[in-house]
Amino acid sequence: MKTVLFVLIVATVLMSIASFLLMRYDKQCARQHKRRVPERTLFLVAGLFGAIGGTIGMHLFHHKTNHWYFRTFFPLMMIVQIVMIGFAAYRVFA
């Protein structure tokens, strides 16, 4: 079970960094009228344990905050991912 917890934490950290950087890159592309990162890609990375970084990036860069589905589902995915890590930690340390 410790291995599962470790994998969840590492996946969350790496994918959150990737999601955060994708939000920043997409915001830069939007400002420069360049080709954008597809919303599907942003959701995929967030769903694969990157929701924490995606949510932080969304609010920090003021990016995608006008889209209800980003405002709703990014924080929801973040909560689910935090609960999963918390449950794994509880199982390891309880």
ChimeraX attribute file (.defattr): number of C-alpha atoms within 10 A of each C-alpha:
attribute: neighborCount
match mode: 1-to-1
recipient: residues
	/A:1	11
	/A:2	12
	/A:3	10
	/A:4	13
	/A:5	19
	/A:6	14
	/A:7	13
	/A:8	18
	/A:9	18
	/A:10	13
	/A:11	15
	/A:12	23
	/A:13	16
	/A:14	14
	/A:15	22
	/A:16	25
	/A:17	19
	/A:18	19
	/A:19	30
	/A:20	25
	/A:21	15
	/A:22	20
	/A:23	26
	/A:24	19
	/A:25	15
	/A:26	21
	/A:27	21
	/A:28	15
	/A:29	14
	/A:30	14
	/A:31	9
	/A:32	10
	/A:33	9
	/A:34	11
	/A:35	9
	/A:36	13
	/A:37	15
	/A:38	10
	/A:39	11
	/A:40	9
	/A:41	12
	/A:42	21
	/A:43	18
	/A:44	14
	/A:45	20
	/A:46	27
	/A:47	20
	/A:48	15
	/A:49	25
	/A:50	27
	/A:51	32
	/A:52	26
	/A:53	25
	/A:54	32
	/A:55	26
	/A:56	17
	/A:57	22
	/A:58	22
	/A:59	13
	/A:60	12
	/A:61	16
	/A:62	13
	/A:63	19
	/A:64	18
	/A:65	14
	/A:66	9
	/A:67	9
	/A:68	9
	/A:69	10
	/A:70	19
	/A:71	15
	/A:72	11
	/A:73	16
	/A:74	23
	/A:75	17
	/A:76	15
	/A:77	21
	/A:78	22
	/A:79	14
	/A:80	15
	/A:81	22
	/A:82	18
	/A:83	12
	/A:84	14
	/A:85	19
	/A:86	13
	/A:87	13
	/A:88	20
	/A:89	18
	/A:90	11
	/A:91	12
	/A:92	13
	/A:93	9
	/A:94	6
